């Protein structure tokens, strides 16, 4: 009579252990799938960062370069006008002198603006802004690359787990499917071109 009770107890214990293992396997697959989803979200986040950042940086540099260009253009233009205003000793009249001084004053004014710009930004920051833009572009691309790698690692871990026996049975029962890897697009070996 004792044997009749032992068999159902063993069967119940095995079933409880099997259910516990299935629940544990299922939960680990859910956790790993969430890691993959989070990794992909981080990739998308970095792409969004690039989408938001790069146009703003380009416009900032363009705006700053335009400001410096205006200052330099003003100096060049004033200098050109000043050199076109000829005054010689034989034609020294109050009107020609006033025109000459006005032309030279315009050069002086333009030079003062340039000197103020140089004092504030000794190396005429357009060059520095372009360096910063380049560093931001490189940094953004590096961040994207890091997040791509993290996604591929998470996908690899998940894909390996759902292919291993016996978790492949649980994965098949509950519809866990292999995640694709992030692959570089065709032609991505060429650096992106930024035009101003």
C-alpha positions as CSV (number, residue, x, y, z in Angstrom):
1,X,0.0,0.0,0.0
2,X,2.8,2.3,0.6
3,X,4.0,2.0,-2.9
4,X,0.8,3.3,-4.3
5,X,1.3,6.6,-2.5
6,X,5.0,7.0,-3.4
7,X,4.4,6.9,-7.1
8,X,1.9,9.8,-7.2
9,X,4.1,11.8,-4.9
10,X,7.1,11.3,-7.1
11,X,5.0,12.2,-10.2
12,X,3.6,15.3,-8.5
13,X,7.1,16.4,-7.4
14,X,8.5,15.9,-10.9
15,X,5.6,17.9,-12.3
16,X,6.1,20.7,-9.8
17,X,9.8,20.8,-10.6
18,X,9.0,20.7,-14.4
19,X,6.5,23.6,-14.0
20,X,9.0,25.5,-11.9
21,X,11.7,25.0,-14.4
22,X,9.4,26.0,-17.3
23,X,8.4,29.2,-15.4
24,X,12.0,30.0,-14.7
25,X,13.0,29.4,-18.3
26,X,10.1,31.5,-19.6
27,X,10.9,34.3,-17.2
28,X,14.6,34.3,-18.3
29,X,13.6,34.4,-21.9
30,X,11.3,37.4,-21.2
31,X,14.1,39.1,-19.4
32,X,16.6,38.5,-22.2
33,X,14.0,39.7,-24.8
34,X,13.6,42.9,-22.8
35,X,17.4,43.4,-22.8
36,X,17.3,43.1,-26.6
37,X,14.3,45.5,-26.8
38,X,16.1,48.0,-24.5
39,X,19.3,47.7,-26.6
40,X,17.4,48.5,-29.8
41,X,15.7,51.4,-28.1
42,X,19.1,52.8,-27.2
43,X,20.2,52.4,-30.9
44,X,17.1,54.3,-31.9
45,X,17.8,56.9,-29.2
46,X,21.2,57.6,-30.7
47,X,19.9,57.9,-34.2
48,X,17.3,60.4,-32.9
49,X,20.1,62.2,-31.1
50,X,22.0,62.4,-34.4
51,X,18.8,63.6,-36.1
52,X,18.3,66.3,-33.5
53,X,21.9,67.3,-32.9
54,X,23.5,67.5,-36.3
55,X,21.2,70.0,-38.0
56,X,21.4,72.2,-35.0
57,X,25.2,72.0,-34.9
58,X,25.4,72.7,-38.6
59,X,23.1,75.7,-38.3
60,X,25.1,77.0,-35.3
61,X,28.3,76.7,-37.2
62,X,26.8,78.2,-40.3
63,X,25.4,81.1,-38.2
64,X,28.6,81.7,-36.5
65,X,30.7,81.4,-39.7
66,X,28.2,83.8,-41.4
67,X,28.8,86.3,-38.5
68,X,32.5,86.1,-39.0
69,X,32.1,86.2,-42.7
70,X,30.1,89.4,-42.4
71,X,32.8,90.9,-40.2
72,X,35.6,89.9,-42.7
73,X,33.5,90.9,-45.7
74,X,32.9,94.3,-44.0
75,X,36.7,94.8,-43.6
76,X,37.3,93.7,-47.2
77,X,34.6,95.9,-48.6
78,X,35.6,98.9,-46.5
79,X,39.2,98.4,-47.6
80,X,38.2,98.1,-51.3
81,X,36.2,101.4,-51.0
82,X,39.1,103.1,-49.2
83,X,41.6,102.1,-51.9
84,X,39.2,103.3,-54.6
85,X,39.0,106.7,-52.9
86,X,42.1,108.3,-54.3
87,X,43.3,111.6,-53.1
88,X,46.4,113.2,-54.4
89,X,48.1,116.4,-53.3
90,X,46.9,118.2,-56.4
91,X,43.2,117.4,-55.6
92,X,43.2,118.0,-51.9
93,X,39.8,119.6,-51.3
94,X,37.5,119.5,-48.3
95,X,35.1,117.3,-50.2
96,X,37.7,114.8,-51.3
97,X,39.2,114.8,-47.8
98,X,35.8,114.1,-46.2
99,X,35.3,111.2,-48.7
100,X,38.7,109.8,-47.9
101,X,38.1,110.1,-44.2
102,X,34.7,108.5,-44.5
103,X,36.2,105.6,-46.4
104,X,39.0,105.2,-43.9
105,X,36.5,105.5,-41.0
106,X,34.5,102.6,-42.5
107,X,37.7,100.5,-42.6
108,X,38.5,101.5,-39.1
109,X,35.0,100.7,-37.9
110,X,35.1,97.3,-39.7
111,X,38.6,96.7,-38.2
112,X,37.3,97.6,-34.8
113,X,34.5,95.0,-35.1
114,X,37.0,92.5,-36.3
115,X,39.3,93.3,-33.4
116,X,36.5,92.9,-30.9
117,X,35.7,89.6,-32.5
118,X,39.3,88.6,-32.3
119,X,39.5,89.7,-28.7
120,X,36.5,87.6,-27.8
121,X,37.5,84.7,-30.0
122,X,41.2,84.9,-30.6
123,X,41.2,82.3,-33.3
124,X,38.0,83.4,-34.9
125,X,36.0,80.6,-33.5
126,X,34.7,79.5,-36.9
127,X,37.6,77.2,-37.1
128,X,37.0,76.0,-33.5
129,X,33.3,75.6,-34.3
130,X,34.1,73.4,-37.3
131,X,36.4,71.3,-35.1
132,X,33.6,71.0,-32.5
133,X,31.1,70.0,-35.2
134,X,33.6,67.4,-36.4
135,X,34.0,66.1,-32.8
136,X,30.3,66.0,-32.3
137,X,29.7,64.1,-35.5
138,X,32.4,61.7,-34.6
139,X,31.1,61.3,-31.1
140,X,27.5,60.7,-32.3
141,X,28.7,58.1,-34.8
142,X,30.7,56.4,-32.1
143,X,27.7,56.4,-29.8
144,X,25.6,54.8,-32.5
145,X,28.3,52.2,-33.1
146,X,28.5,51.4,-29.4
147,X,24.7,51.0,-29.2
148,X,24.7,48.8,-32.3
149,X,27.3,46.6,-30.8
150,X,25.3,46.4,-27.5
151,X,22.2,45.5,-29.4
152,X,24.0,42.7,-31.4
153,X,25.4,41.3,-28.1
154,X,22.0,41.3,-26.5
155,X,20.5,39.7,-29.7
156,X,23.3,37.1,-29.7
157,X,22.7,36.2,-26.1
158,X,18.9,35.9,-26.6
159,X,19.3,34.0,-29.9
160,X,21.8,31.5,-28.3
161,X,19.4,30.9,-25.4
162,X,16.4,30.2,-27.5
163,X,18.4,27.7,-29.6
164,X,19.8,25.8,-26.6
165,X,18.0,22.7,-25.5
166,X,15.7,22.5,-23.6
167,X,14.9,26.2,-23.6
168,X,14.3,25.9,-27.3
169,X,11.2,23.9,-26.4
170,X,9.9,26.7,-24.2
171,X,10.8,29.3,-26.8
172,X,8.9,27.4,-29.4
173,X,5.9,26.9,-27.2
174,X,5.6,30.6,-26.3
175,X,6.6,32.0,-29.7
176,X,10.0,33.5,-28.8
177,X,11.7,34.2,-32.2
178,X,15.2,34.9,-33.2
179,X,16.1,38.6,-33.3
180,X,18.0,39.8,-36.3
181,X,21.4,41.4,-35.9
182,X,22.1,45.0,-36.9
183,X,24.1,45.0,-40.0
184,X,25.8,47.9,-41.7
185,X,24.1,49.2,-44.7
186,X,25.6,48.8,-48.1
187,X,27.9,51.7,-48.8
188,X,28.3,52.6,-45.1
189,X,32.0,52.2,-45.4
190,X,32.0,55.7,-47.0
191,X,31.9,58.5,-44.4
192,X,28.8,60.7,-44.4
193,X,29.4,64.0,-46.2
194,X,28.4,67.3,-44.5
195,X,28.0,70.2,-46.8
196,X,27.9,73.9,-45.8
